[in-house]
Amino acid sequence: MKPMGAAPDLDDSSQEWYYLDSTGQEFGPFSSDTMREWWAQGFFPIGEDLMVRLPTWKQHVALRDIYRDMSDAFRTPPGSTRTGGGGGGGGGGG
């Protein structure tokens, strides 16, 4: 039974994640379960600065920007307004 108010299209276990390694190489997609397991095992030494995105996001964002409580990382749907398409910025410096 789903709790009232639950977002039906944001089943955290079926989400697929992409992440950037320390060289900026993107890897994925990986399930939330896999990412959660790797997170718990310390697979990401960069910690909460890990840059991640969902398939519908145009940009990667730091894990700390989408999870206030790191114990929820990859366990619950991300909650941030920063994941919307956003306009500015071009990053790139050389």
C-alpha positions as CSV (number, residue, x, y, z in Angstrom):
1,M,0.0,0.0,0.0
2,K,1.4,3.4,-1.0
3,P,1.2,6.2,1.4
4,M,-1.0,9.1,0.3
5,G,0.9,11.8,-1.4
6,A,3.6,9.6,-2.6
7,A,4.9,10.5,-6.0
8,P,3.9,7.5,-8.2
9,D,6.4,8.2,-10.9
10,L,9.4,8.5,-8.6
11,D,10.0,4.9,-7.5
12,D,13.5,5.3,-6.0
13,S,14.4,1.7,-6.7
14,S,13.8,2.0,-10.4
15,Q,15.7,5.2,-10.9
16,E,18.8,5.1,-13.0
17,W,21.8,7.3,-12.1
18,Y,24.8,8.5,-14.0
19,Y,27.9,9.8,-12.2
20,L,31.2,11.5,-13.0
21,D,34.5,10.1,-11.8
22,S,37.4,12.3,-10.8
23,T,38.4,12.8,-14.4
24,G,35.0,13.9,-15.5
25,Q,34.2,10.6,-17.3
26,E,30.5,9.7,-17.1
27,F,29.5,6.3,-16.0
28,G,26.0,4.7,-15.9
29,P,23.2,4.2,-15.8
30,F,23.2,2.3,-12.5
31,S,20.1,1.5,-10.4
32,S,19.5,3.3,-7.1
33,D,20.1,0.0,-5.3
34,T,23.6,-0.3,-6.9
35,M,24.5,3.3,-6.2
36,R,23.3,3.0,-2.7
37,E,25.4,-0.1,-2.1
38,W,28.5,1.5,-3.6
39,W,27.9,4.7,-1.5
40,A,27.6,2.6,1.7
41,Q,30.8,0.8,0.8
42,G,32.7,4.0,0.3
43,F,33.2,3.4,-3.4
44,F,33.0,7.2,-4.0
45,P,35.9,8.8,-2.2
46,I,34.8,12.2,-3.2
47,G,31.8,11.8,-0.9
48,E,29.0,14.2,-1.0
49,D,30.7,16.2,-3.8
50,L,30.0,13.3,-6.2
51,M,28.4,14.7,-9.3
52,V,25.3,12.7,-10.4
53,R,22.3,13.0,-12.6
54,L,19.2,11.2,-13.6
55,P,18.5,10.5,-17.3
56,T,16.1,13.5,-17.6
57,W,18.5,16.0,-16.1
58,K,20.6,18.1,-18.4
59,Q,23.4,18.6,-15.9
60,H,25.2,16.7,-13.1
61,V,24.7,18.1,-9.6
62,A,26.6,17.5,-6.4
63,L,25.0,14.8,-4.2
64,R,24.9,17.3,-1.3
65,D,22.7,19.6,-3.4
66,I,20.0,17.0,-3.8
67,Y,20.2,15.2,-0.5
68,R,20.3,17.2,2.7
69,D,20.8,14.0,4.7
70,M,23.4,11.8,3.2
71,S,21.8,8.7,4.8
72,D,19.0,9.2,2.3
73,A,21.3,9.2,-0.8
74,F,20.0,6.9,-3.5
75,R,17.4,5.7,-1.0
76,T,14.7,8.3,-1.5
77,P,13.8,10.4,-4.5
78,P,16.1,13.4,-4.8
79,G,14.6,16.7,-3.7
80,S,16.0,19.8,-5.2
81,T,14.8,22.6,-7.4
82,R,18.2,22.7,-8.9
83,T,17.5,19.7,-11.1
84,G,15.2,21.6,-13.4
85,G,16.7,22.6,-16.7
86,G,18.2,25.8,-15.5
87,G,19.7,28.2,-17.9
88,G,22.9,29.7,-17.1
89,G,26.2,28.9,-16.8
90,G,28.7,27.5,-18.9
91,G,31.3,26.1,-17.1
92,G,34.3,25.3,-18.6
93,G,37.5,26.7,-17.7
94,G,40.6,25.4,-18.6
